[in-house]
Amino acid sequence: MRLFFGILLAIFLCLASTTSYGQEAPICGERAEIVRQLEAKYQEVPVALAPTNSGSVVELFTSPNGATWTLAVTTPLGKTCLIGAGEAWTRLVPVVRGEDS
């Protein structure tokens, strides 16, 4: 599970570091409305979440077959912003390592 959240954090940091001038502002709104729209348009539902050190919550939404995915962050004040989206999400199987590793 730590590996999965580590991957989510890596994705978040990569997306956050690639913002450049001229890019569109992130799509933000009330969480309930964003969740409703993701489910209605893409059949995406929340599959993972992780609290951040700043008190925000990062959520991963995917469609049932992984055809599409969306990464969102909700601030402590309740504002939700989409920070990444794409296609072909692949869920990794966690590797269990023995005590020798």
N, C-alpha and C positions, 0 to 999 in steps of 0.2 A: 504494500500500500504506500510506503514511503517513496518507493521508486515512482509510482504513478503520480504522486503529488510533486515529486521532484521534476518530472517531465512537464507537468502543468506549469510549475514555476519557471522552468526554462523557456517554455513557449511564451509565457507572459513577458519575461524579461526581453526576449528577442523582439516581440511585437512592440514593446514599449520603446526599445532602443532604435527602431527603424522609422520612427515618426520624423518626417521632414517637412520643410516649408512647402505649402501648396497642396498638401494632402487635405482631404475633407476632415472636418471635425467628427469625432466619434458620435454615433447615434446613441442618445441618452433618453431616459424617461422613467416612468414609474415601473417598478419591477413586474408587477402583475400584468401590465399591458404588454411589456416586452415578451414575457413568457407566453402570453396568449398569442401574440403575433408569430413567434417562432414555431409554436405548435401548429397554428393554422396554416402558415405558408410552407413550412419545411418538415412538419411532423417531428420537430425536435423537442426533446424533453431533457430536464436536468439529469445528468448521470454521475456527476462528481462535483464536489465543492471543497474549498479550502479557505480558512481564515488567513488574512495577511497580518503582518506585524502592525500595520497602521489601523487595523480594525475593519478593513473592507473584507468582502467575501468574493472570491473568484469562483465562477461556476462554469462548468463545461456542459453544453447541450449538444446532443447528437440525435440524428434520425435513427430509427430502429435498425436499419441495415448499415449505418455509418456512411451513407452517401454524402451527407452534409454535417458540418459541425459549426458551433459558434462558441466563442469564449466571451464571457461578460464579467464585469466587476460591479459590485454594489457597495456604495460608500456607507459609512455609519449613519449618514443622514437619509438613507433610503434611495438615493439616485442610482440607477443602473445604467451602465454604458457598455456597448458592444465594443470589444477591443480586438477581435479577430474572428475570422470565419473562413471556411474553406470546404473542400470536398475530400472524400475518401479517407475518413477517420479510421484508423486501425487501432483496435484495443490490444495492448500487449498483455501477455500472460506473465504475472510476476514470477521471477526466478527465486526459488527458495534455496538458500545456500546453507550448507552444513556448518558445523562449528569449526571445521578445518579451513574454511575459506578465509 
